[in-house]
Amino acid sequence: MILARELRKTYGSNRVIDGVSFELGAGQCLALLGPNGAGKTTLLRILATLLRPTAGALTIGGADALREPERARALIGMVAHGSYVYEDLTARENLRFWETLRGGDTGAGRLTAALAQVELDGVADERVRTFSAGMKRRLGLARVLLGQARLLLLDEPFTGLDRRARKWVGEFLLGFRAAGGAAVVATHSFGAGLGVADRVAILGSGRLLMDRPAADLAPEELQRLYESLTDGADA
């Protein structure tokens, strides 16, 4: 699903992403750990085709994401850090608005089906300002599901959620993987990240410092590796 080769992003003399290479197949999830300023969000934006790298090559689902970004983008769903929902609209109205902007199908049945996938169909016509942080995060996932995304790019999906909401997001991602979807999850939540991923990578100073199977890493070992590789910086 992802084939990244020597991705770089520079701003003047500042290398934000510095030679990142990795592959991610269908049905896989990569947990991307790293301290603040490591380049996690920049890398996600490059993978989402929202930011063009200074150098390197990127293929998404067989499409050259640099030469054919629209073709690659059709496979991608990104949920950035924060809810990015319209508080005074209902859940259904939010989805209809997003789909109208995208030029997609805004039929009531399709919108209801997307809300049902994230267990919000029972509150489809309630205003989003009454929703919890977890419900808003689920509404964001409903938006990307409407686009039939096969690759999810999630920036800190567990932040600000209570235990029940974190459990729901984790189960959703496991189900998405089981259905053949792929995901990259940038997170500082070691426990939640390990729970949904089959691979764990550590990014520091724009470089990929480690990429290993999650099954090979106990939480204590991952913590030690993280502190060693990042000089103890906070995730």
C-alpha positions, -999 to +999 in steps of 0.1 A: +000+000+000+029+024+008+063+023-008+084+053+004+120+057-008+145+083+006+118+109+014+132+143+023+116+176+033+137+207+039+130+243+047+161+262+040+189+244+058+164+226+082+158+190+073+124+181+087+123+147+070+157+132+063+158+101+040+128+081+053+122+048+035+097+021+044+070-002+030+036-010+043+013-037+029-025-042+029-037-054+063-008-038+082-006-010+107+025+010+116+026+028+149+049+058+144+064+071+177+087+101+182+092+132+203+076+165+195+094+180+165+106+146+152+087+151+119+057+128+125+030+152+113+051+163+083+056+127+073+019+120+075+012+151+054+036+139+027+020+104+027-014+121+024-001+140-007-009+173+012+028+182+012+053+176-016+086+162-005+118+180-015+132+147-027+124+110-028+098+087-043+064+077-030+039+051-043+004+047-027-016+016-038+004+013-070+000+050-079+029+074-081+018+099-054+041+126-067+031+124-104-005+113-098-015+127-064-053+126-072-051+089-080-033+082-048-055+105-028-086+085-037-072+057-016-063+078+015-082+089+045-065+112+070-077+122+104-055+149+118-050+158+154-082+176+165-118+170+157-123+195+128-160+192+129-187+218+127-202+221+162-235+237+152-243+210+125-256+176+132-235+145+125-254+138+093-251+175+082-213+173+088-210+143+065-233+158+039-212+190+039-179+171+035-193+149+008-206+180-011-172+195-010-157+163-023-182+159-050-194+126-036-228+109-031-248+127-003-277+102-003-293+098+031-289+061+031-252+063+024-246+088+051-265+068+076-245+037+067-213+055+073-225+067+107-236+032+115-200+019+108-188+042+136-218+036+159-232+071+155-264+063+136-284+067+168-273+103+171-272+112+134-295+142+138-280+156+170-258+187+170-221+178+173-216+203+201-232+178+224-207+150+214-178+138+235-143+139+222-145+103+213-177+107+194-162+136+174-132+114+166-155+087+153-174+112+132-140+121+116-135+084+108-170+082+093-159+110+069-129+090+056-150+058+053-174+076+030-144+080+006-138+042+008-103+048+020-079+018+020-051+037+038-058+055+070-033+082+083-041+091+119-023+118+139-026+112+176-060+094+174-059+084+211-052+119+226-079+134+247-100+102+248-112+083+278-105+046+282-137+035+266-132+058+235-095+046+232-108+010+233-133+018+205-107+034+182-084+005+188-110-021+179-120+000+148-084-001+136-081-038+142-113-044+121-100-021+094-068-041+092-087-074+092-107-061+062-074-055+043-069-018+051-036-003+060-029+024+086-001+046+098-008+059+134+014+087+147+010+084+185+027+090+218+005+064+234+028+034+237+001+010+250-026+019+225+000+021+196+012-014+204-023-027+207-033-018+171+000-021+152+019-051+138+050-028+133+064+000+154+087+027+141+106+055+159+112+088+142+138+112+155+151+144+139+134+135+107+151+101+105+136+066+109+156+053+138+138+019+142+112-002+124+105-035+140+076-060+144+054-051+173+053-088+184+090-086+191+087-056+215+075-058+251+063-024+264+092-021+287+117-029+259+101-004+236+103+023+263+140+016+268+146+017+231+127+049+227+146+066+255+179+054+241+172+064+205+157+098+213+178+108+243+148+105+266+127+131+248+090+131+255+068+115+229 
